[in-house]
Amino acid sequence: MNEMLGLYPQWYVPGIGTAWVMGIIGTIHVLASHTSVGAAWLFALLATKSVHENKPEIMVYLKKYGMFLLVFSYIIGSITGPGIWYSVTVASPRGISGLIHNFVWLWASEWVFFFVEVIGVYAMVYLIGKIDNKTYLKLAWSFAVASWATMILIVPILSFMMWPGNDHWFQTGSTFDAAFNLNYFAHLGVRTAFMFAVAGAVGGIIASTLKDRETRIEITRFLSKMGLAGLVLMSFMFMWYTLTLPDNARLIMDTQMMPRYGKVLLVLLTTTALYFMFTAWKPLQLRQSMAGAMTLAIALFGLWPEERSRESMRKPYVAGQYIYSNQFFSRDVPGKGVKSDMPLIKAKGVLATDYFVPADLHTITPENQLRAGSLLTHVMCANCHSLEPNGALRPLPALFGYSKEPKMIKAYLDGALYHGMVPYMPKMPLPEVEREAMAVYIASLPGGSKKPASVAINQTEIEAKGVN
């Protein structure tokens, strides 16, 4: 049997692209999960305050917040968690496979702590007033530690997606070399700080409904201090985080992410700080609508740009700086027995070596050139680009100025992409005939709302064969 590429069928969502599906689900999940971790520490601190200062009215707040948390964080988080696994598995199968092969025991450990966390939140809510204070505090702090442990064990995986930190891991393949990389502690610091800030904002949704005036003032000010502490810590952690990024990520951050999101994030940071200062100064002025709006603003103008930036900054890789965003292995990894796909692609191309390519496309002819170009463009580009002219995810036609000149497009494929000269784009050493087919297809993409019938028919044929 000829040497073949270990690829999978492509999953492409028209209009928004596969990455946005993962991003939308992931952003909701991160908001829910980080709120739960921050709230776990809030529970432990307030429960301790309630017991030591003999303030049972604080427990009333904890019970109300706990019931809200069960829905907001644990039900929504439990739904979106499997959603992430499903969408990532079909959109980036090699990426998730690489992470599983590196971190399977970390993930298993995280699930154990998550199991303890879920039991803990139910116990925290339903055992208030039913067990002695000493036992309840032990339970509260166990809940907080287990909750934070899930973050401690997940962040190594997220940091490895940015990069292993040094070349040593490529030789050893060791989980510890991958987990405790250069980026890990700064990344953990940013997320820990964020969990305090978002817990302070979400906590206000329930604090604003308390009837007891003194308790409402005390808890609102406690939440404000917690939120401000999180913002200050996050600012310092973020500066450290930027120093731990690889060169390609720092380039994208400086030239694309900060010009696009920098002012928005700065305005949000300032607004959030002013919000917490105001609620500390005038706690009785806090309204549920204000707390809800602040939480929504953090999600839309803080968390979404941050998550999208982190996903973009690690390009052209999806994991470990050896798996490209289009699922090809970019280099040898002796520690994992991984061989680069680049020599095989350069020698034989994708169409003749991908198991999921229909037999009639293994060889390009004038009759099937457009179909072959479509398939190649989906395989090589669709994980990062929309193929529609006005798609939400970096529309590919727009990047070429809606050009109808295959020669102009092929010049880019022949030069920068063939030799891997674009820091945030995968190297694509395709044979001449495949580059030409891609150029013809990209040039055929519509520049307006109306799509040529021939292209639409060919797209339908390809989808019917199950390759998209």
C-alpha positions in Angstrom: 0.0 0.0 0.0 1.2 3.5 -0.8 2.0 5.9 2.0 -1.1 7.8 3.0 -2.0 10.8 5.1 -3.8 10.1 8.3 -6.5 12.7 7.8 -10.3 12.6 8.5 -13.3 13.8 6.6 -13.8 17.6 6.6 -16.5 19.3 8.7 -17.4 22.7 7.4 -20.1 25.1 8.6 -21.1 27.5 5.8 -21.1 31.2 6.6 -19.6 31.1 10.1 -16.9 28.4 9.8 -16.1 25.5 12.1 -13.9 27.7 14.4 -16.8 30.0 15.3 -18.9 27.0 16.3 -16.2 25.9 18.7 -15.6 29.5 19.8 -19.2 30.3 20.6 -19.7 27.1 22.6 -16.3 27.6 24.3 -17.0 31.1 25.4 -20.2 30.2 27.1 -18.5 27.3 28.8 -15.6 29.4 30.0 -17.9 32.0 31.5 -19.8 29.3 33.3 -16.8 27.3 34.4 -14.8 30.3 35.6 -17.8 31.7 37.4 -18.1 28.3 39.2 -14.4 28.3 40.3 -14.6 31.9 41.5 -17.9 31.3 43.3 -16.4 28.2 45.0 -13.8 30.5 46.6 -16.5 33.1 47.3 -18.5 30.4 49.1 -15.5 29.3 51.2 -14.6 32.9 52.2 -18.2 33.9 53.0 -19.0 30.7 54.9 -15.9 31.3 57.0 -16.9 34.9 57.7 -20.4 33.8 58.6 -19.2 31.2 61.1 -16.4 33.2 62.7 -18.4 36.4 63.0 -21.7 34.6 63.9 -23.6 36.1 60.9 -26.1 33.4 59.8 -27.8 35.8 57.5 -24.8 35.4 55.1 -25.8 31.8 54.7 -29.1 33.0 53.3 -27.2 34.6 50.5 -25.0 31.5 49.9 -28.1 29.4 49.5 -29.7 31.7 47.0 -26.4 32.1 45.1 -25.9 28.4 45.2 -29.2 27.7 43.6 -28.5 30.3 40.9 -25.0 28.7 40.4 -26.5 25.2 39.9 -28.3 26.5 36.8 -25.9 29.2 35.5 -22.6 27.3 35.9 -23.2 23.6 36.4 -26.2 22.9 34.1 -25.0 25.3 31.3 -21.4 24.2 31.9 -22.3 20.6 31.8 -24.1 21.1 28.5 -21.5 23.1 26.8 -18.6 20.9 27.9 -19.7 17.9 25.8 -20.6 20.5 23.1 -16.9 21.5 23.0 -15.8 17.9 22.8 -18.1 17.1 19.9 -17.3 20.2 17.9 -13.6 20.0 18.4 -13.6 16.3 17.6 -15.2 16.8 14.2 -13.5 20.1 13.4 -10.0 19.3 14.6 -9.7 15.5 15.1 -5.9 15.5 14.9 -5.7 18.4 17.3 -7.8 16.8 20.0 -6.1 13.4 19.4 -2.7 15.1 20.0 -3.9 16.6 23.2 -5.4 13.3 24.4 -2.2 11.4 23.7 -0.3 14.0 25.8 -2.7 14.7 28.6 -5.1 11.7 29.0 -4.1 11.3 32.7 -4.4 15.0 33.4 -7.9 15.0 31.9 -8.8 11.9 33.9 -7.6 13.7 37.1 -9.5 16.8 36.2 -12.7 14.8 35.8 -12.2 13.3 39.3 -11.9 16.8 40.8 -14.9 17.9 38.7 -16.9 15.1 40.2 -16.0 16.2 43.7 -16.9 19.8 42.7 -20.3 18.8 41.5 -21.0 16.9 44.7 -19.6 19.8 46.6 -21.9 22.4 45.2 -25.0 20.3 45.8 -23.9 19.7 49.4 -23.1 23.4 49.9 -26.6 24.3 48.9 -28.7 21.6 50.5 -26.7 21.1 53.8 -26.8 24.7 54.9 -28.1 24.7 58.5 -28.4 20.9 58.5 -24.8 20.1 59.6 -22.5 21.7 62.2 -20.5 24.7 61.3 -17.1 23.0 61.6 -18.1 20.3 59.1 -19.7 22.8 56.8 -16.4 24.8 56.6 -14.4 21.7 55.8 -16.9 21.0 53.0 -16.7 24.6 51.8 -12.9 24.6 51.5 -12.9 21.2 50.0 -15.3 22.5 47.4 -13.0 25.5 46.7 -9.8 23.5 46.4 -11.5 20.8 44.1 -12.9 23.6 41.9 -9.6 25.4 41.5 -7.9 22.0 40.9 -9.9 21.6 37.8 -8.4 24.8 36.5 -4.9 23.9 37.6 -5.2 20.7 35.6 -6.8 22.2 32.5 -4.6 25.2 32.0 -1.5 23.0 31.1 -3.5 21.7 28.2 -4.6 25.2 27.0 -1.0 26.4 27.4 0.4 23.5 25.4 -2.0 24.4 22.6 -0.1 27.7 22.4 3.3 26.0 22.5 5.3 23.4 24.5 7.6 26.2 25.7 10.9 24.6 24.5 12.2 22.0 22.1 12.9 19.4 24.8 9.3 18.1 24.7 9.6 17.2 21.0 12.3 14.7 22.0 10.8 13.3 25.2 7.0 13.5 24.6 6.7 13.8 28.4 3.5 15.0 29.9 5.3 17.0 32.5 7.5 18.7 29.9 4.3 19.6 28.0 2.3 20.6 31.0 4.6 22.8 33.0 5.8 24.9 30.1 6.9 28.5 29.9 3.4 29.8 29.4 1.7 27.7 32.2 2.0 29.7 35.4 1.3 33.1 33.7 -1.7 31.6 32.0 -3.0 30.1 35.3 -2.6 33.5 36.9 -4.6 35.3 34.3 -7.5 32.7 34.5 -7.4 32.7 38.3 -7.6 36.5 38.4 -10.5 36.4 35.9 -12.4 33.9 38.0 -12.4 36.4 40.9 -13.5 39.3 38.7 -16.3 37.5 37.0 -17.5 35.9 40.3 -17.7 39.4 41.8 -19.9 40.5 38.9 -22.2 37.5 38.8 -22.5 37.4 42.6 -24.1 40.9 42.4 -27.1 39.5 40.5 -28.1 37.7 43.7 -26.7 40.2 46.2 -29.0 42.9 44.8 -32.1 40.9 45.7 -31.3 40.6 49.5 -33.9 42.0 51.8 -31.7 42.6 54.8 -30.0 46.0 54.4 -26.8 45.3 56.4 -26.2 42.0 54.8 -26.7 43.4 51.4 -24.2 46.2 52.0 -21.7 43.8 53.5 -21.8 41.2 50.7 -22.0 43.8 47.9 -18.8 45.4 49.2 -17.2 42.0 49.6 -18.0 41.2 46.0 -16.6 44.6 44.9 -13.3 44.1 46.7 -13.1 40.6 45.2 -13.7 41.9 41.7 -11.2 44.8 42.0 -8.6 42.4 43.4 -9.2 40.2 40.4 -8.8 43.1 38.0 -5.5 44.3 39.5 -4.1 40.8 39.6 -5.2 40.1 36.0 -3.5 43.2 34.8 -0.1 42.1 36.2 -0.6 38.5 35.1 -1.5 39.5 31.6 1.8 41.5 31.3 3.6 38.4 32.4 1.6 36.3 30.0 2.6 38.3 27.0 6.3 37.7 27.9 5.7 33.9 27.7 4.3 33.8 24.2 6.1 32.4 21.1 7.3 34.7 18.4 4.4 33.9 16.0 1.8 34.6 18.8 3.5 37.9 19.8 3.5 39.0 16.1 -0.2 38.3 15.7 -1.0 40.0 19.0 1.0 43.2 18.1 -0.2 43.5 14.5 -3.7 42.1 14.6 -5.2 41.4 18.0 -4.3 44.5 19.9 -5.2 47.0 17.1 -8.6 45.2 16.8 -9.4 44.6 20.5 -7.0 46.6 22.5 -9.2 49.7 23.0 -12.3 47.6 23.6 -10.5 45.6 26.4 -9.1 48.8 27.9 -12.5 50.4 28.0 -14.0 47.2 29.5 -11.3 47.0 32.1 -11.9 50.7 33.1 -15.7 50.3 33.1 -15.5 47.1 35.2 -13.2 48.8 37.7 -15.5 51.8 37.9 -18.5 49.5 38.4 -16.8 47.7 41.3 -15.7 51.0 42.9 -19.3 52.4 42.6 -20.9 49.3 44.1 -18.3 49.4 47.0 -19.2 53.1 47.5 -23.0 52.8 47.0 -23.8 49.2 47.6 -27.5 49.8 48.0 -27.6 51.3 44.5 -26.7 48.0 42.9 -29.6 46.6 40.9 -30.0 43.1 39.4 -30.1 44.7 35.9 -26.7 46.4 36.5 -25.1 43.2 37.7 -26.6 41.3 34.7 -25.4 43.9 32.3 -21.9 43.9 33.7 -21.7 40.1 33.4 -23.0 40.3 29.8 -20.4 43.0 29.0 -17.6 40.9 30.4 -18.7 38.0 28.3 -19.2 39.9 25.0 -16.4 42.5 25.2 -13.9 40.7 27.4 -14.2 37.0 27.3 -15.1 36.6 23.6 -12.3 38.9 22.3 -9.9 37.2 24.7 -10.8 33.6 23.7 -10.8 34.6 20.0 -7.4 36.3 20.4 -5.9 33.2 22.1 -7.3 31.0 19.4 -5.9 33.3 16.6 -2.5 33.9 18.2 -1.4 30.3 18.2 -1.9 30.1 14.4 -0.7 28.5 12.2 -0.9 25.7 14.8 -3.8 24.2 16.7 -1.6 22.4 19.2 2.0 22.0 20.3 3.5 23.9 17.4 3.5 20.6 15.4 -0.2 20.2 14.4 -1.2 22.8 11.8 -4.7 24.3 12.0 -5.6 22.4 8.8 -4.7 19.1 10.6 -1.3 18.4 9.0 1.8 17.5 11.0 4.3 20.3 10.4 7.4 18.6 11.9 8.8 15.3 13.3 8.1 14.7 17.0 10.4 11.8 18.0 9.0 11.7 21.5 5.5 10.8 20.1 6.5 8.9 17.0 5.1 11.6 14.8 6.4 12.2 11.3 5.9 15.4 9.4 3.4 15.3 6.5 5.2 18.0 4.6 7.6 15.6 2.6 4.7 13.4 1.5 2.5 16.3 0.5 5.4 17.8 -1.5 6.1 14.5 -3.3 2.6 13.2 -4.0 0.1 15.9 -3.0 -3.1 15.6 -1.0 -5.5 14.1 -3.5 -3.6 10.9 -4.1 -2.7 10.3 -0.4 -5.9 11.2 1.6 -8.1 8.2 2.2 -11.3 10.3 2.1 -10.8 11.8 -1.4 -13.2 10.3 -3.9 -11.5 8.0 -6.4 -12.4 10.2 -9.4 -10.4 13.1 -7.9 -7.1 11.3 -7.3 -5.9 12.6 -10.6 -6.8 16.1 -11.7 -8.3 16.6 -15.2 -9.8 19.6 -17.0 -13.2 18.1 -16.2 -12.8 17.7 -12.4 -10.3 20.6 -11.8 -12.9 22.8 -10.1 -14.2 20.0 -7.9 -10.6 19.1 -7.0 -9.8 22.7 -6.2 -12.9 23.0 -4.0 -11.9 19.9 -2.0 -8.3 21.1 -1.6 -9.4 24.5 -0.5 -11.7 23.0 2.1 -9.0 20.7 3.4 -6.2 23.4 3.4 -8.1 26.5 4.3 -11.6 26.0 5.7 -10.6 25.5 9.4 -9.5 29.2 9.5 -11.5 30.8 6.6 -15.0 31.1 5.4 -15.4 30.3 1.7 -18.4 32.6 1.3 -17.7 36.2 0.2 -19.2 37.7 3.3 -18.5 34.8 5.8 -18.0 35.6 9.4 -14.6 33.8 9.7 -11.9 35.6 7.6 -13.7 35.2 4.2 -11.2 33.8 1.8 -12.5 35.6 -1.4 -12.1 38.9 0.4 -8.4 38.2 1.3 -7.7 37.9 -2.4 -9.7 41.1 -3.2 -12.4 38.9 -4.9 -9.9 38.4 -7.7 -11.0 36.4 -10.7 -7.4 35.9 -11.9 -6.2 32.4 -11.1 -2.6 33.4 -12.0 -2.5 36.1 -9.3 -3.9 33.7 -6.7 -1.5 30.9 -7.7 1.4 33.3 -7.3 0.7 33.6 -3.6 0.3 29.8 -3.4 3.5 29.3 -5.2 5.5 31.7 -3.1 4.6 32.6 0.5 2.5 29.5 1.3 4.6 27.0 -0.6 7.7 28.0 1.3 6.0 28.7 4.7 6.9 32.3 4.8 3.7 33.6 6.5 4.2 33.3 10.3 0.5 32.7 11.0 -0.3 30.5 7.9 0.5 26.8 7.5 3.1 25.8 5.0 1.5 24.3 1.9 4.1 22.6 -0.3 1.4 21.2 -2.7 2.4 20.0 -6.2 1.9 22.4 -9.1 -1.3 20.8 -10.4 -3.0 21.0 -7.0 -1.9 24.6 -6.5 -3.4 25.4 -9.9 -6.7 23.7 -9.1 -7.0 25.7 -5.8 -6.3 28.9 -7.6 -9.0 28.2 -10.2 -11.5 27.4 -7.5 -10.7 30.4 -5.4 -11.0 32.6 -8.4 -14.4 31.1 -9.1 -15.8 32.0 -5.7 -18.4 34.8 -5.9 -17.7 38.3 -5.0 -21.3 39.2 -4.3 -24.5 37.6 -3.1 -25.2 35.6 -6.3 -23.3 32.3 -6.7 -22.6 30.8 -10.2 -24.7 27.8 -10.8 -21.8 25.6 -11.9 -20.0 26.2 -8.6 -23.1 25.5 -6.6 -23.6 22.2 -8.5 -20.1 21.1 -7.9 -20.3 22.0 -4.2 -23.4 19.8 -4.0 -21.7 16.9 -5.7 -18.8 17.1 -3.3 -21.0 17.3 -0.2 -23.0 14.3 -1.5 -19.8 12.3 -1.5 -19.3 13.1 2.2 -16.0 15.0 1.9 -17.1 18.3 3.5 
